[in-house]
Amino acid sequence: MSEERTTPSARPSRVAAPPATISRSTRALLLCGVAAGPLFAVAATIQVLTREGFDLRRNAASVLSNGDLGWIQVGNYLVTGLLFFAGAVGMRRVMRSGRGGTWGPRLIGAYGLGLAAAGLFRPDPANGFPAGAPPGNPEHPSWHSTVHFTVATLAFLALIAACLVLARGFASRQRAGWAAFSAVMGLALLGATIAIAAQANKGMVNVVFYVVAVLTMGWVSVLAGWLLRQLPDDGR
């Protein structure tokens, strides 16, 4: 009698959960993540370019929350923050429980909640924006401005950690492209965060931080879109 031998199964090419666990709501959550980054970038950049008196070289983007049109940026923080959080929930549903599959989405969710919280607490007018604001930073920041910058800093630290955690996870799955993409974005945002903490509102530091932050938000949206494409076509 011949001996029947079995060979180990090949490593699955997908990172999504089995089809039985996929639902339409999961797809909708991932679509929220896809939309979040572009929505923030478009809404904020239009304001950066059109709000009278605003200069990104001396004004943080969050200061757009002030003035007659400040509600636009407040809404941008709230809506995109909740979209990022929803996208993180979708990511957690479909990513495997291996390295990075748990804490990566959790950290992205924390970033989304932090972004939404930053919208609830306005920063003080500063550096001449909006019209009538002092030429520099307030000598005694208000409590809500302090809360705004605290939660925003924590949110970006969570996003940096998410990039690095998922970079390690992708590396363990031998997905070199995604590992490198995630690591580069995390390290770039870390460097930009350190730079703006040391030289805020001084020349090109604000511009670089804004660009890197928007690109890292885009990384989240691209990741959500990639995960969406990994799902079975029937969604069942």
NORGIUR-V262219 format. One record per residue. PHI is phi in radians with two decimals (999 if undefined). NEAR is the number of other C-alpha atoms within 12 Angstrom. D_LAST is the distance of its C-alpha to the last C-alpha in Angstrom with 1 decimal. Layout:
# NORGIUR-V262219
PHI/NEAR/D_LAST ; PHI/NEAR/D_LAST
This chain:
# NORGIUR-V262219
999/3/42.3 ; -1.35/4/40.3 ; -1.50/5/38.2 ; -1.47/6/34.5 ; -2.00/6/33.2 ; -2.01/6/29.8 ; -1.92/6/29.0 ; -1.02/7/27.0 ; -1.22/7/23.6 ; -1.22/7/23.4 ; -1.12/9/22.2 ; -1.04/14/18.6 ; -1.47/15/18.7 ; -1.67/22/15.7 ; -1.90/33/16.2 ; -1.44/31/12.6 ; -1.24/29/11.2 ; -0.99/19/9.3 ; -0.95/20/5.6 ; -1.11/16/5.6 ; -1.60/22/7.3 ; -1.56/29/5.7 ; -2.26/23/6.0 ; -1.08/21/8.0 ; -1.12/21/11.0 ; -1.13/32/10.7 ; -1.08/36/10.8 ; -1.11/25/13.7 ; -1.12/33/15.4 ; -1.13/40/15.5 ; -1.10/33/16.9 ; -1.06/35/19.5 ; -1.12/44/20.5 ; -1.08/35/20.8 ; -1.35/32/23.1 ; -1.04/44/25.2 ; -1.07/39/27.4 ; -1.05/28/28.4 ; -1.08/29/29.0 ; -1.08/42/31.4 ; -1.05/29/33.1 ; -1.17/22/33.8 ; -1.11/28/34.9 ; -1.27/36/37.1 ; -1.17/27/38.6 ; -1.04/19/39.6 ; -1.19/30/41.5 ; -0.98/33/43.0 ; -1.50/18/44.5 ; -2.09/15/45.6 ; -1.21/28/46.6 ; -1.11/18/50.4 ; 1.53/26/52.0 ; -1.52/32/48.9 ; -2.34/28/49.4 ; -1.07/34/46.6 ; -1.25/25/49.4 ; -2.21/29/50.8 ; -2.09/39/48.1 ; -1.23/40/44.8 ; -1.03/46/41.9 ; -1.15/44/41.4 ; -1.16/43/44.9 ; -1.05/43/43.3 ; -1.21/37/42.3 ; -1.70/33/46.0 ; 1.56/28/47.9 ; -1.06/15/47.4 ; -1.76/19/44.1 ; -1.08/30/42.9 ; -1.07/24/40.2 ; -1.15/28/38.3 ; -1.24/39/38.0 ; -1.02/34/37.4 ; -1.10/29/34.5 ; -1.08/38/33.3 ; -1.07/42/33.3 ; -1.12/30/31.6 ; -1.17/32/28.8 ; -1.20/43/28.0 ; -1.06/39/28.4 ; -1.19/34/25.7 ; -1.14/41/23.4 ; -1.08/48/24.0 ; -1.11/42/23.3 ; -1.07/37/20.0 ; -1.05/46/19.1 ; -1.12/45/20.2 ; -1.09/35/18.0 ; -1.10/42/14.9 ; -1.06/49/16.6 ; -1.12/35/17.2 ; -1.17/36/13.6 ; -1.80/39/12.6 ; -1.37/38/16.1 ; -1.14/27/17.3 ; -1.46/18/19.9 ; -1.27/22/22.6 ; -1.02/23/25.4 ; 1.56/31/24.8 ; -1.25/34/21.2 ; -1.71/25/22.5 ; -1.39/30/25.6 ; -1.03/39/24.7 ; -1.07/42/22.2 ; -1.08/32/24.5 ; -1.21/35/27.4 ; -1.15/49/25.7 ; -1.08/36/24.9 ; -1.11/35/28.6 ; -1.08/43/29.6 ; -1.06/44/27.8 ; -1.13/34/29.4 ; -1.14/36/32.7 ; -1.13/46/32.5 ; -1.12/32/31.9 ; -1.12/33/34.8 ; -1.09/39/37.0 ; -1.27/37/36.7 ; -1.36/29/38.0 ; -2.13/32/41.2 ; -1.34/37/43.2 ; -1.30/37/45.4 ; -1.28/34/49.0 ; -1.01/34/50.5 ; -2.80/35/52.1 ; 0.89/29/53.7 ; 1.39/27/54.7 ; -2.26/34/51.4 ; -1.27/28/51.2 ; -0.94/19/54.7 ; 1.70/14/57.2 ; -1.26/20/55.4 ; -1.08/16/57.6 ; -1.19/18/57.9 ; -2.10/20/56.5 ; -1.46/24/54.2 ; -1.03/19/55.2 ; -1.17/12/57.7 ; -2.20/13/56.0 ; -1.06/18/52.3 ; -1.24/18/50.9 ; -1.11/15/48.7 ; -1.26/20/45.7 ; -1.18/28/46.3 ; -1.09/19/46.4 ; -1.10/23/43.2 ; -0.97/30/41.5 ; -1.26/30/42.6 ; -1.18/22/41.8 ; -1.20/28/38.2 ; -1.14/35/37.8 ; -1.10/29/39.2 ; -1.08/25/37.0 ; -1.11/35/34.0 ; -1.20/42/35.0 ; -1.11/30/35.8 ; -1.13/32/32.3 ; -1.18/48/30.9 ; -1.04/38/33.4 ; -1.09/33/32.3 ; -1.07/43/28.6 ; -1.00/42/29.6 ; -1.28/35/31.6 ; -1.10/33/29.2 ; -1.27/43/26.4 ; -1.04/34/29.0 ; -1.16/30/29.8 ; -1.11/31/26.2 ; -1.14/31/25.7 ; -1.09/22/29.0 ; -1.18/17/28.1 ; -1.64/24/25.1 ; 1.08/18/27.6 ; -1.85/19/26.1 ; -1.11/17/29.6 ; -1.07/17/28.9 ; -1.19/28/26.6 ; -1.09/27/29.0 ; -1.17/24/32.0 ; -0.98/27/30.4 ; -1.15/37/29.5 ; -1.15/29/32.9 ; -1.07/24/34.9 ; -1.15/34/33.3 ; -1.12/34/33.9 ; -1.21/27/37.5 ; -1.12/30/38.2 ; -1.20/36/37.2 ; -1.09/29/39.2 ; -1.11/22/42.2 ; -1.16/32/42.0 ; -1.17/32/41.6 ; -1.11/21/44.7 ; -1.12/23/46.6 ; -1.29/28/46.0 ; -1.17/19/46.9 ; -1.57/13/50.2 ; -2.36/20/51.0 ; -1.12/27/49.1 ; 1.06/31/50.1 ; -2.20/23/52.3 ; 1.13/18/52.0 ; -1.41/21/49.0 ; -1.06/26/47.4 ; -1.05/30/45.6 ; -1.11/28/44.5 ; -1.09/29/43.2 ; -1.08/33/41.3 ; -1.05/34/39.7 ; -1.11/28/38.6 ; -1.14/30/37.2 ; -1.09/39/35.4 ; -1.14/32/33.8 ; -1.13/29/32.8 ; -1.24/40/31.3 ; -1.06/43/29.2 ; -1.10/31/28.1 ; -1.01/38/27.1 ; -1.05/48/24.6 ; -1.17/37/23.2 ; -1.13/28/23.1 ; -1.09/43/21.4 ; -1.08/43/18.6 ; -1.15/28/18.3 ; -1.13/24/18.3 ; -1.09/37/15.5 ; -1.07/36/13.4 ; -1.25/21/14.2 ; -1.38/26/13.2 ; -1.28/32/9.5 ; -1.02/22/7.5 ; -1.10/13/8.3 ; -1.43/14/5.5 ; 1.21/22/3.8 ; -1.82/16/0.0
